[in-house]
Amino acid sequence: MKKKRDYTAFNSNLIRRPIKRCVWLFLLPTFAAFCIGFLYPFAKGLFLSFCKYITTRNWQWVGIDNYIKAIKDPSFLHAFWYTALFAIVSLIFINLLAFMIAYALTQGIKGSNLFRTVFFMPNLIGGIVLGYIWSLIFDGILTKFGTSLLLETKYGFWGLIILMCWQQVGYMMIIYIAGLQSVPESLHEAAKIDGASKWQTLIHVTLPNMMPSITICTFLTLTNSFKLFDQNLALTDGRPFQMVNGQTIKTTEMLALNIVNSFNENLTNRGVGQAKAVIFFVLVAAIGLIQLRATRSKEVQQ
Amino acid sequence: MKKFLALVLASIMCLSLAACAAKTDGDGDKEEAKGSVYYLNFKPESDQAWQDLAKTYTEKTGVPVKVLTAASGEYNNTLIAEMDKKDAPTMFQVGNQGALKTWGDFCYDLSDTDFYKEMTTDDFNLKGENGEVLAAGYCYEAFGIIVNKALLAKAGYDLSDIKDFDSLKKVADDIHARAAELGFDAFSSAGLDSSSSWRFSGHLANMPLYYAFRDDNVTAQPAEIKGTYLENYKNIWDLYITDSATTGADLVAATGDMSTAEFKEGKACFYQNGTWEYAGLIEAGLKAEDLAMIPIYCGVDGEEKAGLCCGTENCWSVNKNASEEDIKATLDFMYWVVTSEEGTTLLAEQFGPCPFKNAKEPENVFFAQANKYIEEGNYVVTWAFNYTPAVDNWRAGVVDALAQYTAGKGEWDAVKTAFVDGWATQYAGENG
């Protein structure tokens, strides 16, 4: 039977055309929210990074002074290198662990789903809460040895690495599991017939086919580490400190925390904090883009 | 169905936007005629009392009073955010010299107002360079070492046995040595968690600062300090961390609640804190007659004549940039608070003694004690730490060095560096 055309159906042109014409109306709320919540603050922030101000209404133009001060600030430089080191170490640990667990959990062992859920759960807890809980755990152990998380930089560093691994491995694991499952079974069979060992299959067949997952995971861990704030604040808040030439260096302070601190600590110097934030934005954006491009080029078309 | 949902969602968004817009309109209407008061309060514990008082005032006079209370520890951020708005607070707090440096340009000169004429002393006011009264201290507080006299008697001592640092140390050492037998220790834990560390980087550090400033007749924020009395600071700190049940690295993360609990439960005889703790201690079941507050002795010559550390960070300022009607309404409100029955009751209940002609006597025994010391001719240890530059930063540095020293990881010299060099650095940062 020939299907009768129903002009009053929802997807008919009669209904669709007026809706289509109103496209701007549908876009407007989101666009307005984007402007109010992102574009305007960003533009104003950029502008204020060239000003001296306490309240944002009363500003005074100072040019690139703030940027010079920011770059010369030893605590900012320390925070930068510390963050870079942290990002690299956590990138390696999180991705290795996540991949290993994902691989183990796709071998068809009993209770895989339960394990996946359990490993994923830490990701649902907020960073501040995690930071305080882990600081209690670490200090509980360290005070037995007459020391504390807040007394040595290395404890603060590895403490944060452990915390971040615990929190993020589960999330990355889910992405890797999806990646592992998307590798076509026929490729594995072909490799088996060709006499490849399990290890060779993993390196030459599975991994190249998983490049999209690896891209997204490295991208996420790298930017997450660079932007890390709440865990850093709650775990050590930059302690221990070091006095260098009369300047206080907070040895476990990362970039985001350094920016917030310099913004709040000294009200006459808020512009410098703002300048640091702009530098930070450019940095994170650049790293993200470079990294994305580098891994994309290795992807294999299936 | 999907299209319908999208339509609903879009209209909800439009409506909420419209609702926001409508709300601002409403605020605008209120501002007619007489002017209004907007008070930014910084003590969360007295929020309800202020809200009630504001309501009473509005009922009586028709002048709208809005009270906003900043979350604990968030006063500065809230002030900055609120000052940025069109309807900025007309009445706010400027606690110390550092804050005055930032907010001085916003402060209305109070010296010619009826409110100011009600004040009995200038001691707690903050003044500008030409003597204009920019912030009026509306109450004062005192801190020292809180003593549980009942426990002290159990150990065989009396308050009169403690006259200076040496006698304090003798009593404390003895109690600490017999702690197991007595069932309590000398000092409650001197924790260095941020909930407790301000007692030492702020209040205890006041001792070396006060004596140094007294020697040098300091009356304005100094660019650098010498740390002449840091040995005394070490004396008393060593006593706190030795004659206590909690020592060493355990103190690094020990909290303020822990320390308070030890004192409330009768596990410690001494507890360094201030008059504001009184209500909490009484609520916990301690008896008023068992409580006393003694000066912090640290081995300075002539300290037998020391009194409690009295001062304030509670100072009202009026926003100069507010409209004329609003300034007038605010000044009227302030005058009413310090003269009316309702207002003075609130001040006495929430803040203790207040330097106004009509002020009421508070019940707090610690204040009675502070006054007794003054009557006996002892000198008041003023709050010298109000001069601290970039106070949070400076204190953070001192706390960190104290933590290293206390855990046995660092030398006392590091504390000195944080104290003396840190001061110069923070001063330069704030003024450079």
Interface residues (C-beta under 8 A of the other chain):
Chain A: F10 I15 I19 L25 F26 L28 P29 T30 A32 A33 I54 T55 T56 R57 S135 D139 L142 T143 G146 T147 S148 L149 L150 L151 E152 D237 R239 P240 F241 M243 G246 Q247 T248 N264 E265 N266 L267 T268 N269
Chain B: M1 K3 A6 A10 M13 C14 L17 N76 N77 I80 M83 D84 K101 T102 S194 G248 A249 D250 V252 A253 A390 D392 N393 A396 G397 D400 A401 A403 Q404 A407 G408 K409 A414 T417 A418 D421 G422 A424 T425 G429 E430
